[in-house]
Amino acid sequence: MKIAYFLIFFIIFIFLLIQKKEFILFLPLVNIIFDSSFNVFETLSVATFLRPLVYLVLFYYYRKLLFKLNWYKPIYSFLLVCLFLVLFSSEFFYSLKGYSQVLISMLTGVLGFFYFDSTEKLNKLSKVLIISLFASSLFTFLGYAFGIGRVLEYTIFSEKLEEESVGLLGSSGLYSAAFIIGVFPFVISFINKKWMKWIGISLAVITFVFILLNVRRTAIAIPIIGLTIYTLYIPNKGKVISSLTAAGLLLLLLSPLYADKLFERFTYRQEQGRFEKDFYKTEGRYLETTIVFEEVFSLSDPFLLLFGERIFASGWKKGERLPRMLHSDVAVLLYGTGIIGFINYLLIYTKLFKIIPLKFSKNKVISHLIGSFYAVIFISILASLNGSLQLVSLRSLIFLFIGIIIRQYQIYKHNQIPIERTISYDNY
């Protein structure tokens, strides 16, 4: 299987050199392929370094624009502060690795802003995203059908559940697919053919079944949060609600195929106390964040308070791997970058809220863009609670969509092109 992946990597790299700037269209699908490969290759193998190389070559094609985006200044500032802290990290190699993951995903927003200036390009991206849903479902299906891929975490420690492989993506690998579903109204608004829209909706439902079967609460919540936020902000809620109803009916029709397995896994998670009222008080992420707050703000170490330590390398100390790394973004940022880095990160969201104000609009185009934008923002916040800073695929999609939607918003506000004539906003 490694030989097959090396062949795929070679094709991807040649395709990148041919497509140049246009390769950004295929980045979501390429990231899913890379995610699937990490189950085949060892940690820090050649596959680990190939993805950053792909990004660096792609950034080279945008080198004249990469640091020219005015509203990106808070992000540039955050990345600069983090780079400074990496240089003084006691775990330089692992800090640099973590920083590279944060860097390449955040800079993807610049590419999204400058490249996607027409509905034709967004139509092509939408088709790639639908193919990405198919790829996610396929990689997951292979695990169930042939017993290959990552093992579902909850079956490893269970005496009641049989250990199961859930495909080459595993559970967290489906975050990207969950994101695509969460912003699906925006995705299919650029597709004109109805049959293609229904294929996309069907694939979204099938993928969501696999997300449910992995019983990862964050992955399940991402589509729910995204679609709920979007629906709140558009005036024509009927079309979205009817589409969601149709998707729900399709889930119901498919339920005989997955209901027993889902109930089994849900029951096990329930017995673990994961769905109780105060479950968060026993969660590792909650506990670690509490400990980090106490340690950082104890004022016993002013340097830790201001600048943190071992940025993006909390799982390592003196070259040795620790039993657990920090997960939630709040804990990672506070411990790794101190209040200096944490405040810089908060300024990013402050800027984003100013660019597209959080308000209702009767204009169909504006409400569509605002709803889509804040679906992305709140998905990002939700993912941060779980820990997403170094999840390249998910974070690249988040910043890609932030760049795209802000560009579309500015185009419409300045009436540069009549985009309402070319996008089916009336339907979503």
Secondary structure, DSSP 4 states (H G I P E B T S, - for coil): -HHHHHHHHHHHHHHHHHHGGGGGGGHHHHHHHHHHHTTTSPTTSHHHHHHHHHHHHHHHHTTTTTT--GGGHHHHHHHHHHHHHHHT-TTHHHHHHHHHHHHHHHHHHHHHHHH--SHHHHHHHHHHHHHHHHHHHHHHHHHHHH--BPBPHHHHS-SSSPP-B-BSSTTGGGHHHHHHHHTHHHHHTT---HHHHHHHHHHHHHHHHHHHHTT-HHHHHHHHHHHHHHHHH-S-HHHHHHHHHHHHHHHHHHHHHHHHHHHHHHHHHHHTTTTSTTGGGG-HHHHHHHHHHHHHTTSS-HHHHHH-SSTT-TTEETTEE-S----SHHHHHHHHHHHHHHHHHHHHHHHHHHHS-S---S-HHHHHHHHHHHHHHHHHHHHHHH--TT-HHHHHHHHHHHHHHHHHHHHHHTTSS-GGGTS-GGG-
